[in-house]
């Protein structure tokens, strides 16, 4: 668990909030849109709580905006870099003092479109490493590759316009290559986050040697 007294240069604090997996009948379009808005709002609340924990600024005094690339920007207190993510009943917020940060989170689930996603986002080497795994492990590995790519894209601020296949990692998380706009690989820190067996999350900071301060939160039923 991350401790506020460790805040500062050389660290990235990441909070992942996990709620109960929704069950029941498939949702209609309106229900899915409502759930998306709820998850987005929850991610922002967790982000404000994270900033408050590491600064003297309570959530209701903070000023958040969007930067020119659409990334969340904490105006007050200043000098911070943040990133947010949300998926099915899980949210994540990351806070960096050094450089732009990206965080991405996914619920482990069966991927009906796994092959299409792999062709779109994974490098040839990554696809081969997935094919070499037992079938039961392939969905998780594709999602693990995906969250790493999304985290880098968020730190860059380029989103899905990023050359995702140019972000190449091994099954163990080592960075093999990054797109040209990333510059030197050694200038980046990337880590998978220990959350739960059914949650896959990654964080990236555009700074070398950054240590991760992770914390997992249980979301209340009305926020999950």
Backbone as CSV, one residue per row, in Angstrom:
resi,resn,N_x,N_y,N_z,CA_x,CA_y,CA_z,C_x,C_y,C_z
1,UNK,0.835,-1.185,0.000,0.000,0.000,0.000,0.874,1.241,0.000
2,UNK,0.509,2.218,-0.874,1.282,3.436,-0.953,1.117,4.292,0.287
3,UNK,2.203,4.933,0.713,2.174,5.773,1.897,2.465,7.214,1.515
4,UNK,1.620,8.181,1.950,1.816,9.575,1.572,3.182,10.132,1.916
5,UNK,3.835,9.639,2.981,5.130,10.215,3.333,6.214,9.869,2.314
6,UNK,5.908,8.939,1.377,6.861,8.599,0.337,6.645,9.418,-0.928
7,UNK,5.730,10.375,-0.886,5.386,11.146,-2.065,6.572,11.947,-2.553
8,UNK,6.608,12.159,-3.868,7.609,13.042,-4.424,8.314,12.440,-5.614
9,UNK,9.370,13.108,-6.042,10.122,12.691,-7.213,10.606,11.250,-7.070
10,UNK,10.504,10.511,-8.167,10.941,9.123,-8.157,9.849,8.130,-7.853
11,UNK,8.635,8.603,-7.601,7.517,7.721,-7.269,6.315,8.009,-8.165
12,UNK,5.474,6.989,-8.339,4.144,7.150,-8.912,3.179,6.406,-8.000
13,UNK,2.143,7.104,-7.550,1.124,6.498,-6.692,-0.054,6.072,-7.560
14,UNK,-0.519,4.853,-7.360,-1.630,4.331,-8.152,-2.661,3.701,-7.231
15,UNK,-3.894,4.170,-7.335,-5.007,3.568,-6.606,-5.922,2.877,-7.604
16,UNK,-6.270,1.635,-7.322,-7.215,0.880,-8.142,-8.419,0.539,-7.280
17,UNK,-9.585,1.000,-7.701,-10.825,0.721,-6.987,-11.590,-0.394,-7.673
18,UNK,-11.967,-1.418,-6.915,-12.618,-2.595,-7.479,-13.981,-2.780,-6.839
19,UNK,-15.008,-2.901,-7.676,-16.355,-3.168,-7.205,-16.793,-4.566,-7.600
20,UNK,-18.017,-4.899,-7.253,-18.564,-6.208,-7.606,-18.819,-6.264,-9.104
21,UNK,-18.512,-7.408,-9.713,-18.764,-7.568,-11.139,-20.261,-7.597,-11.387
22,UNK,-20.775,-6.720,-12.269,-22.207,-6.704,-12.543,-22.660,-8.033,-13.137
23,UNK,-23.835,-8.457,-12.756,-24.400,-9.677,-13.305,-25.768,-9.395,-13.902
24,UNK,-26.521,-10.437,-14.146,-27.868,-10.262,-14.654,-27.924,-10.228,-16.169
25,UNK,-29.054,-9.728,-16.686,-29.303,-9.693,-18.121,-28.403,-8.665,-18.807
26,UNK,-28.118,-8.866,-20.103,-27.340,-7.874,-20.857,-28.016,-6.504,-20.806
27,UNK,-27.210,-5.459,-20.744,-27.737,-4.106,-20.620,-28.077,-3.517,-21.980
28,UNK,-29.106,-2.652,-21.997,-29.437,-1.910,-23.195,-28.477,-0.751,-23.386
29,UNK,-28.628,-0.041,-24.498,-27.727,1.066,-24.810,-27.779,2.152,-23.750
30,UNK,-28.983,2.509,-23.308,-29.109,3.562,-22.299,-28.459,3.146,-20.987
31,UNK,-28.660,1.891,-20.599,-28.063,1.407,-19.349,-26.542,1.366,-19.435
32,UNK,-26.018,0.951,-20.592,-24.563,0.923,-20.766,-23.986,2.332,-20.728
33,UNK,-24.685,3.276,-21.341,-24.219,4.668,-21.321,-24.225,5.218,-19.899
34,UNK,-25.268,4.884,-19.132,-25.337,5.347,-17.741,-24.205,4.743,-16.928
35,UNK,-23.957,3.446,-17.124,-22.892,2.785,-16.365,-21.520,3.364,-16.737
36,UNK,-21.340,3.711,-18.000,-20.079,4.326,-18.427,-19.882,5.665,-17.732
37,UNK,-20.929,6.478,-17.705,-20.823,7.788,-17.047,-20.553,7.622,-15.553
38,UNK,-21.198,6.637,-14.932,-20.986,6.394,-13.505,-19.539,5.986,-13.239
39,UNK,-18.997,5.096,-14.072,-17.612,4.648,-13.886,-16.638,5.798,-14.090
40,UNK,-16.915,6.639,-15.062,-16.039,7.790,-15.308,-16.052,8.736,-14.115
41,UNK,-17.239,8.985,-13.573,-17.335,9.858,-12.401,-16.621,9.242,-11.199
42,UNK,-16.739,7.922,-11.040,-16.054,7.253,-9.932,-14.543,7.369,-10.080
43,UNK,-14.035,7.213,-11.290,-12.595,7.358,-11.520,-12.123,8.750,-11.120
44,UNK,-12.918,9.770,-11.439,-12.548,11.138,-11.056,-12.570,11.303,-9.540
45,UNK,-13.550,10.698,-8.874,-13.592,10.801,-7.409,-12.374,10.128,-6.780
46,UNK,-12.025,8.959,-7.288,-10.841,8.272,-6.765,-9.589,9.096,-7.046
47,UNK,-9.525,9.717,-8.215,-8.388,10.567,-8.531,-8.261,11.741,-7.585
48,UNK,-9.376,12.365,-7.252,-9.343,13.490,-6.312,-8.932,13.028,-4.914
49,UNK,-9.405,11.856,-4.514,-9.006,11.321,-3.209,-7.509,11.011,-3.185
50,UNK,-7.000,10.507,-4.297,-5.576,10.208,-4.393,-4.744,11.480,-4.262
51,UNK,-5.123,12.515,-5.002,-4.397,13.788,-4.914,-4.470,14.341,-3.492
52,UNK,-5.646,14.259,-2.876,-5.803,14.766,-1.508,-4.905,14.018,-0.529
53,UNK,-4.746,12.712,-0.731,-3.940,11.905,0.189,-2.467,12.294,0.159
54,UNK,-2.009,12.813,-0.971,-0.586,13.136,-1.116,-0.305,14.636,-1.123
55,UNK,-1.332,15.443,-0.930,-1.156,16.896,-0.844,-1.994,17.394,0.332
56,UNK,-1.982,18.678,0.555,-2.811,19.263,1.611,-4.110,19.820,1.056
57,UNK,-4.450,19.440,-0.178,-5.630,20.003,-0.845,-6.768,18.986,-0.862
58,UNK,-7.872,19.243,-0.142,-8.992,18.302,-0.129,-9.674,18.236,-1.495
59,UNK,-10.434,17.169,-1.759,-11.055,16.990,-3.076,-11.894,18.171,-3.538
60,UNK,-12.672,18.778,-2.631,-13.563,19.855,-3.061,-12.849,21.179,-3.294
61,UNK,-11.557,21.243,-3.009,-10.779,22.456,-3.262,-9.900,22.324,-4.511
62,UNK,-9.828,21.140,-5.044,-8.982,20.913,-6.215,-9.635,21.468,-7.481
63,UNK,-8.811,21.878,-8.427,-9.287,22.352,-9.726,-8.717,21.431,-10.804
64,UNK,-9.624,20.751,-11.498,-9.231,19.836,-12.570,-9.735,20.368,-13.905
65,UNK,-8.919,20.206,-14.940,-9.319,20.553,-16.302,-8.817,19.455,-17.243
66,UNK,-8.822,19.755,-18.547,-8.230,18.868,-19.551,-7.122,19.630,-20.266
67,UNK,-6.016,18.938,-20.553,-4.956,19.618,-21.286,-5.258,19.582,-22.778
68,UNK,-4.345,20.097,-23.585,-4.583,20.195,-25.019,-4.718,18.863,-25.718
69,UNK,-4.310,17.790,-25.063,-4.429,16.452,-25.645,-5.535,15.636,-25.000
70,UNK,-6.355,16.288,-24.187,-7.489,15.611,-23.580,-7.204,14.873,-22.300
71,UNK,-5.967,14.955,-21.804,-5.628,14.271,-20.559,-6.116,15.071,-19.361
72,UNK,-6.525,14.390,-18.271,-6.908,15.129,-17.065,-5.722,15.934,-16.552
73,UNK,-6.011,17.159,-16.121,-4.968,18.078,-15.676,-5.373,18.673,-14.337
74,UNK,-4.525,18.515,-13.336,-4.772,19.121,-12.031,-4.137,20.509,-12.028
75,UNK,-4.986,21.532,-12.040,-4.510,22.914,-12.052,-4.115,23.361,-10.655
76,UNK,-4.902,22.975,-9.670,-4.640,23.342,-8.279,-4.976,22.133,-7.394
77,UNK,-3.976,21.578,-6.702,-2.579,22.000,-6.594,-1.790,21.713,-7.869
78,UNK,-0.779,22.526,-8.135,-0.013,22.386,-9.359,1.168,21.446,-9.213
79,UNK,1.865,21.244,-10.320,3.068,20.430,-10.309,2.845,18.939,-10.290
80,UNK,1.628,18.496,-10.642,1.303,17.072,-10.607,0.910,16.584,-11.994
81,UNK,1.094,15.297,-12.227,0.635,14.637,-13.451,-0.308,13.511,-13.033
82,UNK,-1.470,13.416,-13.683,-2.448,12.401,-13.308,-2.942,11.656,-14.542
83,UNK,-3.481,10.472,-14.304,-4.116,9.681,-15.345,-5.236,8.874,-14.708
84,UNK,-6.309,8.667,-15.462,-7.471,7.931,-14.968,-7.849,6.833,-15.955
85,UNK,-8.482,5.788,-15.440,-8.971,4.714,-16.289,-10.163,4.056,-15.616
86,UNK,-11.043,3.495,-16.408,-12.163,2.731,-15.838,-12.594,1.649,-16.818
87,UNK,-13.062,0.555,-16.259,-13.589,-0.555,-17.033,-14.799,-1.088,-16.271
88,UNK,-15.109,-2.366,-16.419,-16.293,-2.939,-15.779,-16.078,-3.072,-14.276
89,UNK,-16.728,-2.173,-13.512,-16.672,-2.199,-12.045,-15.252,-2.108,-11.508
90,UNK,-14.391,-1.397,-12.212,-13.027,-1.168,-11.735,-12.536,0.160,-12.296
91,UNK,-11.857,0.932,-11.449,-11.314,2.223,-11.868,-9.872,2.323,-11.381
92,UNK,-9.114,3.223,-11.989,-7.729,3.431,-11.570,-7.375,4.897,-11.705
93,UNK,-6.528,5.369,-10.797,-6.002,6.731,-10.839,-4.523,6.668,-10.515
94,UNK,-3.724,7.413,-11.269,-2.276,7.440,-11.059,-1.814,8.877,-10.891
95,UNK,-0.825,9.062,-10.026,-0.296,10.388,-9.709,1.225,10.344,-9.781
96,UNK,1.801,11.239,-10.602,3.249,11.321,-10.765,3.717,12.737,-10.464
97,UNK,4.892,12.827,-9.861,5.492,14.131,-9.570,6.556,14.504,-10.595
98,UNK,6.959,13.569,-11.451,8.103,13.783,-12.335,7.737,14.111,-13.775
99,UNK,6.760,13.396,-14.326,6.531,13.456,-15.764,5.143,12.905,-16.072
100,UNK,4.678,13.079,-17.324,3.382,12.520,-17.703,3.271,11.039,-17.372
101,UNK,2.082,10.655,-16.924,1.823,9.294,-16.475,0.612,8.749,-17.220
102,UNK,0.583,7.455,-17.424,-0.574,6.805,-18.014,-0.917,5.553,-17.237
103,UNK,-2.209,5.343,-16.987,-2.649,4.132,-16.300,-3.805,3.538,-17.082
104,UNK,-3.872,2.219,-17.124,-4.994,1.561,-17.781,-5.362,0.312,-17.004
105,UNK,-6.662,0.024,-16.961,-7.161,-1.103,-16.178,-8.236,-1.822,-16.975
106,UNK,-8.285,-3.139,-16.850,-9.289,-3.967,-17.509,-9.719,-5.082,-16.572
107,UNK,-10.976,-5.477,-16.675,-11.446,-6.699,-16.021,-11.094,-7.884,-16.902
108,UNK,-10.563,-8.923,-16.308,-10.316,-10.145,-17.057,-11.657,-10.738,-17.471
109,UNK,-11.789,-11.027,-18.740,-13.052,-11.515,-19.288,-12.762,-12.303,-20.566
110,UNK,-13.695,-13.145,-20.996,-13.513,-13.824,-22.281,-13.534,-12.800,-23.409
111,UNK,-12.603,-12.906,-24.325,-12.504,-11.964,-25.439,-13.018,-12.623,-26.710
112,UNK,-14.263,-12.315,-27.052,-14.822,-12.874,-28.278,-14.082,-12.356,-29.506
113,UNK,-13.514,-11.151,-29.392,-12.805,-10.524,-30.508,-11.293,-10.571,-30.323
114,UNK,-10.807,-11.572,-29.599,-9.380,-11.606,-29.252,-8.477,-11.568,-30.477
115,UNK,-8.780,-12.363,-31.493,-7.912,-12.416,-32.668,-7.892,-11.078,-33.394
116,UNK,-9.045,-10.435,-33.509,-9.104,-9.133,-34.178,-8.337,-8.084,-33.388
117,UNK,-8.487,-8.103,-32.059,-7.753,-7.158,-31.219,-6.251,-7.392,-31.340
118,UNK,-5.847,-8.651,-31.354,-4.425,-8.970,-31.470,-3.859,-8.486,-32.795
119,UNK,-4.603,-8.670,-33.875,-4.118,-8.217,-35.185,-4.002,-6.699,-35.235
120,UNK,-4.912,-6.011,-34.552,-4.932,-4.551,-34.589,-3.847,-3.938,-33.720
121,UNK,-3.635,-4.481,-32.527,-2.810,-3.794,-31.527,-1.489,-4.471,-31.204
122,UNK,-1.379,-5.766,-31.411,-0.180,-6.486,-30.976,0.851,-6.601,-32.095
123,UNK,2.107,-6.588,-31.714,3.178,-6.824,-32.679,3.209,-8.308,-33.043
124,UNK,3.962,-8.636,-34.088,4.073,-10.039,-34.488,4.659,-10.884,-33.365
125,UNK,5.668,-10.342,-32.675,6.292,-11.089,-31.576,5.308,-11.306,-30.433
126,UNK,4.486,-10.300,-30.139,3.496,-10.438,-29.066,2.430,-11.455,-29.440
127,UNK,1.975,-11.419,-30.688,0.975,-12.397,-31.124,1.536,-13.812,-31.031
128,UNK,2.789,-13.971,-31.404,3.409,-15.295,-31.319,3.497,-15.762,-29.871
129,UNK,3.841,-14.846,-28.962,3.944,-15.235,-27.547,2.583,-15.630,-26.987
130,UNK,1.508,-14.990,-27.461,0.156,-15.371,-27.043,-0.179,-16.760,-27.573
131,UNK,0.135,-17.007,-28.838,-0.176,-18.304,-29.450,0.553,-19.454,-28.764
132,UNK,1.687,-19.163,-28.138,2.459,-20.214,-27.472,1.914,-20.565,-26.091
133,UNK,0.978,-19.758,-25.594,0.410,-20.005,-24.268,-0.740,-21.004,-24.345
134,UNK,-1.052,-21.682,-23.241,-2.276,-22.484,-23.196,-3.495,-21.598,-23.444
135,UNK,-4.514,-22.153,-24.043,-5.706,-21.381,-24.387,-6.267,-20.635,-23.187
136,UNK,-6.243,-21.247,-22.017,-6.839,-20.637,-20.823,-6.124,-19.360,-20.395
137,UNK,-4.907,-19.132,-20.864,-4.127,-17.962,-20.442,-4.072,-16.861,-21.495
138,UNK,-4.631,-17.109,-22.661,-4.428,-16.178,-23.773,-5.189,-14.871,-23.615
139,UNK,-6.429,-14.929,-23.144,-7.195,-13.689,-22.967,-6.484,-12.747,-22.003
140,UNK,-6.001,-13.287,-20.895,-5.321,-12.455,-19.901,-4.067,-11.814,-20.483
141,UNK,-3.315,-12.558,-21.293,-2.084,-11.997,-21.844,-2.370,-10.914,-22.873
142,UNK,-3.398,-11.103,-23.680,-3.775,-10.051,-24.632,-4.175,-8.784,-23.889
143,UNK,-4.967,-8.930,-22.834,-5.359,-7.762,-22.044,-4.157,-7.129,-21.352
144,UNK,-3.206,-7.946,-20.934,-2.003,-7.401,-20.291,-1.187,-6.579,-21.291
145,UNK,-1.002,-7.103,-22.490,-0.333,-6.321,-23.529,-1.111,-5.028,-23.799
146,UNK,-2.437,-5.145,-23.854,-3.283,-3.989,-24.169,-3.162,-2.897,-23.116
147,UNK,-3.216,-3.250,-21.842,-3.146,-2.211,-20.809,-1.793,-1.506,-20.828
148,UNK,-0.729,-2.235,-21.119,0.585,-1.583,-21.220,0.602,-0.578,-22.364
149,UNK,0.051,-0.962,-23.497,0.021,-0.068,-24.654,-0.832,1.164,-24.370
150,UNK,-1.989,0.957,-23.774,-2.861,2.078,-23.437,-2.202,3.016,-22.432
151,UNK,-1.484,2.461,-21.474,-0.803,3.297,-20.487,0.245,4.183,-21.152
152,UNK,1.020,3.615,-22.068,2.015,4.410,-22.795,1.329,5.477,-23.640
153,UNK,0.251,5.097,-24.329,-0.468,6.052,-25.169,-1.024,7.211,-24.351
154,UNK,-1.507,6.921,-23.151,-2.033,7.986,-22.295,-0.916,8.906,-21.814
155,UNK,0.225,8.339,-21.472,1.348,9.173,-21.047,1.819,10.069,-22.187
156,UNK,1.772,9.555,-23.415,2.122,10.357,-24.581,1.069,11.413,-24.873
157,UNK,-0.181,11.100,-24.536,-1.274,12.008,-24.855,-1.809,11.828,-26.257
158,UNK,-1.453,10.720,-26.903,-1.882,10.482,-28.278,-3.020,9.473,-28.386
159,UNK,-3.369,8.817,-27.302,-4.516,7.919,-27.292,-4.420,6.838,-28.348
160,UNK,-5.567,6.536,-28.978,-5.618,5.457,-29.957,-4.971,5.836,-31.279
161,UNK,-4.530,7.099,-31.431,-3.756,7.484,-32.612,-2.323,6.978,-32.530
162,UNK,-1.946,6.474,-31.376,-0.604,5.933,-31.173,-0.405,4.664,-32.002
163,UNK,0.802,4.454,-32.452,1.162,3.206,-33.119,1.248,2.110,-32.063
164,UNK,0.119,1.484,-31.756,0.074,0.514,-30.663,0.961,-0.695,-30.927
165,UNK,1.053,-1.115,-32.181,1.909,-2.266,-32.486,3.391,-1.935,-32.322
166,UNK,3.704,-0.629,-32.246,5.082,-0.221,-32.011,5.471,-0.242,-30.545
167,UNK,4.486,-0.449,-29.656,4.750,-0.587,-28.219,4.844,-2.079,-27.936
168,UNK,6.045,-2.580,-27.808,6.259,-4.026,-27.733,6.863,-4.390,-26.381
169,UNK,6.206,-5.319,-25.692,6.719,-5.825,-24.419,6.717,-7.348,-24.442
170,UNK,7.446,-7.931,-23.516,7.457,-9.384,-23.390,6.343,-9.823,-22.438
171,UNK,6.122,-11.129,-22.354,5.104,-11.627,-21.431,5.448,-11.292,-19.987
172,UNK,6.724,-11.066,-19.697,7.162,-10.738,-18.334,7.204,-9.231,-18.081
173,UNK,6.853,-8.418,-19.089,6.759,-6.980,-18.876,7.956,-6.162,-19.296
174,UNK,8.993,-6.787,-19.831,10.148,-6.019,-20.300,9.781,-5.260,-21.571
175,UNK,10.225,-4.012,-21.674,9.946,-3.200,-22.855,10.974,-3.524,-23.932
176,UNK,10.483,-3.953,-25.100,11.359,-4.304,-26.217,11.555,-3.112,-27.140
177,UNK,10.465,-2.412,-27.462,10.557,-1.239,-28.321,9.365,-0.328,-28.083
178,UNK,9.549,0.953,-28.428,8.504,1.964,-28.339,8.497,2.762,-29.638
179,UNK,7.379,3.420,-29.974,7.344,4.252,-31.180,8.377,5.374,-31.120
180,UNK,8.732,5.906,-32.282,9.767,6.936,-32.366,9.467,8.136,-31.486
181,UNK,8.176,8.513,-31.378,7.828,9.704,-30.597,8.109,9.531,-29.105
182,UNK,8.350,8.304,-28.669,8.669,8.058,-27.260,10.128,8.360,-26.932
183,UNK,10.978,8.385,-27.955,12.393,8.590,-27.684,13.036,7.329,-27.122
184,UNK,14.042,7.521,-26.280,14.822,6.410,-25.725,13.984,5.564,-24.765
185,UNK,14.020,4.254,-24.939,13.292,3.341,-24.055,13.694,3.539,-22.600
186,UNK,14.967,3.806,-22.369,15.464,3.923,-20.996,14.887,5.123,-20.258
187,UNK,14.223,6.021,-20.987,13.623,7.199,-20.356,12.221,6.920,-19.831
188,UNK,11.764,5.667,-19.920,10.416,5.306,-19.511,10.449,4.273,-18.389
189,UNK,9.419,4.326,-17.540,9.191,3.296,-16.519,7.819,2.677,-16.766
190,UNK,7.747,1.357,-16.798,6.483,0.651,-17.018,6.370,-0.472,-16.008
191,UNK,5.176,-0.631,-15.439,4.970,-1.697,-14.453,3.552,-2.231,-14.535
192,UNK,3.414,-3.542,-14.373,2.103,-4.149,-14.159,1.770,-4.009,-12.679
193,UNK,0.487,-3.824,-12.380,0.067,-3.562,-11.008,-0.521,-4.810,-10.364
194,UNK,-0.120,-5.123,-9.139,-0.703,-6.255,-8.424,-2.053,-5.857,-7.830
195,UNK,-3.122,-6.333,-8.414,-4.460,-5.955,-7.925,-5.182,-7.223,-7.463
196,UNK,-5.837,-7.902,-8.402,-6.521,-9.167,-8.131,-6.394,-10.037,-9.363
197,UNK,-6.717,-11.317,-9.220,-6.589,-12.221,-10.358,-7.501,-11.825,-11.514
198,UNK,-8.622,-11.152,-11.216,-9.564,-10.797,-12.269,-9.422,-9.349,-12.730
199,UNK,-8.355,-8.686,-12.337,-8.109,-7.298,-12.739,-6.698,-7.196,-13.299
200,UNK,-6.582,-6.573,-14.464,-5.284,-6.375,-15.107,-5.063,-4.877,-15.260
201,UNK,-3.930,-4.394,-14.775,-3.666,-2.955,-14.803,-2.183,-2.699,-15.005
202,UNK,-1.885,-1.595,-15.686,-0.499,-1.200,-15.936,-0.370,0.303,-15.791
203,UNK,0.832,0.744,-15.425,1.117,2.171,-15.297,2.448,2.465,-15.978
204,UNK,2.524,3.627,-16.615,3.734,4.057,-17.299,4.018,5.507,-16.955
205,UNK,5.281,5.825,-16.727,5.710,7.202,-16.483,6.847,7.521,-17.442
206,UNK,6.797,8.731,-17.995,7.859,9.136,-18.922,9.063,9.654,-18.133
207,UNK,9.615,8.792,-17.312,10.784,9.100,-16.487,11.412,7.770,-16.082
208,UNK,12.728,7.715,-15.938,13.385,6.445,-15.616,13.381,6.141,-14.126
209,UNK,13.404,4.846,-13.812,13.614,4.410,-12.438,12.542,4.787,-11.450
210,UNK,11.318,4.958,-11.910,10.229,5.369,-11.018,9.709,4.162,-10.238
211,UNK,9.500,4.337,-8.940,8.952,3.287,-8.083,7.442,3.472,-7.939
212,UNK,6.724,2.351,-7.939,5.264,2.375,-7.885,4.784,2.180,-6.452
213,UNK,3.849,3.042,-6.035,3.184,2.922,-4.735,1.733,2.526,-4.999
214,UNK,1.417,1.213,-5.032,0.071,0.766,-5.376,-0.834,0.623,-4.156
215,UNK,-2.114,0.826,-4.386,-3.112,0.587,-3.343,-4.397,0.114,-4.012
216,UNK,-5.017,-0.896,-3.445,-6.289,-1.404,-3.953,-7.404,-1.013,-2.998
217,UNK,-8.482,-0.456,-3.552,-9.628,-0.006,-2.769,-10.847,-0.841,-3.121
218,UNK,-11.702,-1.072,-2.147,-12.997,-1.701,-2.396,-14.014,-0.593,-2.641
219,UNK,-14.626,-0.593,-3.813,-15.607,0.434,-4.128,-16.939,0.111,-3.469
220,UNK,-17.620,1.121,-2.905,-18.967,0.903,-2.385,-19.900,0.426,-3.492
221,UNK,-20.988,-0.214,-3.103,-21.909,-0.777,-4.086,-22.442,0.273,-5.045
222,UNK,-22.641,1.516,-4.572,-23.186,2.548,-5.442,-22.134,3.198,-6.322
223,UNK,-20.856,2.762,-6.203,-19.805,3.284,-7.062,-19.208,2.203,-7.955
224,UNK,-19.522,0.948,-7.680,-18.919,-0.129,-8.442,-19.491,-0.276,-9.833
